[in-house]
Each structure stands twice: as structure tokens, then as C-alpha cells.
Amino acid sequence: MKARLQRLLEALGLAGVAGIGVLLFCVPFYYSALAPAQAEAKRRQTTASSTARVSVQEKHDDPSAELERFYARFPRLDRLDGELQALYGYAKASRVQLSQGEYRLEPAGEGLAAYRVTLPVRGSYPQLRLFVGRVLKEMPTASLDALRFERKKAADADIEAQVRLTLYLRKGT
């Protein structure tokens, strides 16, 4: 028996033995990695197609209801103080210094108001970047209108910046 196995291995050679090893490796790999991945892909495809069907059904809704859902995503104008407190909180968490800014309320459209905020900010570049990133991530109804950097001397670690933001708020209740 041992001699027969030895002759078979000699006949197969190194490439044949490696091929059999790869073949034996492929079977457990398929059942441990590929089969679950295919099942997950099929599940995601099914979920995506059902989501697409829901989106098509939503398009047939009443346009006024769709508009109401749109406006409901914005904070109410009477919650402006909370929005500003959140803005100051992001500045404090990012460890930037805010100076006295300019604030102006403007009508932006039929159902929205735009609250323009211009803030002089001081801090390092990573701190300023963290602040702006947090505002844009945590306040999806805010937009960054302008950003200006100024460094007094090339060796200064801190940057003076002017950040212009617009907070969009829903009018009425």
C-alpha cells in the first residue's frame, strides 16, 4: 500500500500534489466564505429591490404630503436657540475659540427661513477642520457658505478663520 501511494505521488509530481492540495483547500473555502457571501449578496439585492418598490410607491403620493415630509426634516424656527447652542457645543468640543459673530435671519423660501451665521474662529487647522466637519455632519440642515483662513505669521500654530454658515429652519409650527 505504501509503495503504491509512493508511485502515485511520483507519477503526479510536484504540480499534481499541489493541485490536489489546492482542490482540497477550495471545498472548505467555498462553504466558509463564498456561499455565505453569495447569500448576503442575494439578501441585499432583495432588500434593494423592495426599497426601490417603496420609493416608486412614495412618488405616487400626494405632492402636498411629500412637501410636508420635506419641511418636517428641518428644525422649527422657534428651536433656533437650541441649534445655536449645538453650534457652540461643537466649537467647544473641537477646542476652537469663537469671537463675536454676525447673525442675520432671512426668508429663504415659502416654508423655510435662512439664519446666516458668520463666526470668527481661532484654533489650529485640525481643530478648525474638526469643528466644520462636526457641524456639517451633526447638523444636516446647515450649509457651509464660505471659509476663509488667515495666519498672521508663518510660524504661528493658530489660524484665524471666518466661517459663514446658513442654518435652514422651518417657519411656523
Number of C-alpha atoms within 10 A of each C-alpha: 6 7 8 9 10 11 12 12 13 12 11 14 12 10 9 13 15 12 13 12 11 11 11 11 11 12 10 11 11 12 11 11 10 12 12 12 13 11 11 12 12 12 11 12 12 12 12 12 11 12 12 12 11 11 11 11 10 12 10 9 10 9 11 9 10 14 11 11 11 10 16 13 12 18 20 18 19 13 11 16 10 11 18 13 11 15 18 17 14 19 21 13 13 20 16 21 16 16 12 9 13 11 14 10 14 13 13 14 10 8 13 19 19 20 20 19 19 20 19 18 22 21 19 18 16 10 19 24 13 18 24 18 15 16 22 15 11 12 17 12 15 20 15 15 12 11 13 12 14 11 13 10 9 8 7 9 11 18 20 18 20 19 19 19 22 21 22 25 27 22 19 9 8
